[in-house]
Amino acid sequence: VQQSLTTPTIAIDCRGCGHSDLGDQDEFTSDALVADVKSVVDSHPLLQKKRFVLVGHSMGGRIAMCYAAKHPEDISALVIED
């Protein structure tokens, strides 16, 4: 799907989801997942110093809401789908 979009997109495979390992269960928290997303945002050239639309589905929706609350300066729009 990403290849057919006209706007650049980035899909994050959060820890414990998809192909990513869970890691230490004690570190599987909303705050840790928000920090993971922030790390991607700060290091990815498409996202650095740019506001972006953040989309979250299911648990990703919760993480997206937490991210937007903690880093509102990064977000131009928030889409939650469940």
C-alpha positions in Angstrom: 0.0 0.0 0.0 2.8 2.4 0.9 4.2 2.3 -2.6 0.9 3.4 -4.1 0.6 6.6 -2.0 1.6 9.9 -3.4 2.7 11.3 0.0 5.8 9.8 1.7 4.8 7.5 4.5 6.6 5.7 7.3 5.3 2.6 9.1 6.8 1.8 12.4 6.8 -1.8 13.7 6.7 -1.2 17.4 8.4 -3.5 19.9 6.3 -6.6 20.6 4.3 -6.1 17.3 4.8 -7.5 13.8 8.4 -8.6 13.3 9.8 -6.7 16.3 10.8 -8.5 19.5 9.1 -7.6 22.7 12.3 -7.2 24.6 12.2 -6.9 28.4 8.6 -7.2 29.5 9.2 -4.7 32.3 10.0 -2.1 29.6 6.9 -2.7 27.6 5.1 0.4 28.6 3.3 3.3 26.9 6.1 5.6 27.8 8.7 3.3 26.3 6.7 2.9 23.1 6.3 6.7 22.9 10.1 7.1 23.3 10.6 4.5 20.5 8.4 6.6 18.2 10.2 9.8 19.2 13.5 8.1 18.4 12.3 7.4 14.9 10.9 10.9 14.5 14.2 12.5 15.6 16.4 10.3 13.4 14.3 10.0 10.1 15.1 12.7 7.5 11.4 12.9 6.4 10.3 13.8 9.9 13.1 15.9 11.3 11.8 19.4 12.2 8.6 18.8 10.3 5.0 18.5 11.6 3.4 15.3 10.4 0.1 13.3 10.5 0.3 10.5 13.0 -2.0 7.6 12.4 -2.6 4.8 15.0 -4.6 1.6 15.0 -5.7 -0.4 18.0 -2.8 -0.3 20.5 -1.0 2.0 18.1 -3.9 4.4 18.5 -3.2 4.6 22.3 0.5 5.1 21.6 -0.3 7.8 19.0 -2.5 9.6 21.5 0.2 9.5 24.2 2.8 10.7 21.7 0.6 13.6 20.6 0.0 14.6 24.3 3.7 14.5 25.0 5.0 16.0 21.7 2.2 18.2 20.3 4.8 20.4 18.5 5.5 17.4 16.2 1.9 16.7 15.1 -0.2 18.5 12.4 -3.0 16.0 12.7 -3.9 12.8 14.7 -5.9 9.9 13.2 -7.1 7.1 15.5 -8.6 4.1 13.8 -9.9 1.0 15.6 
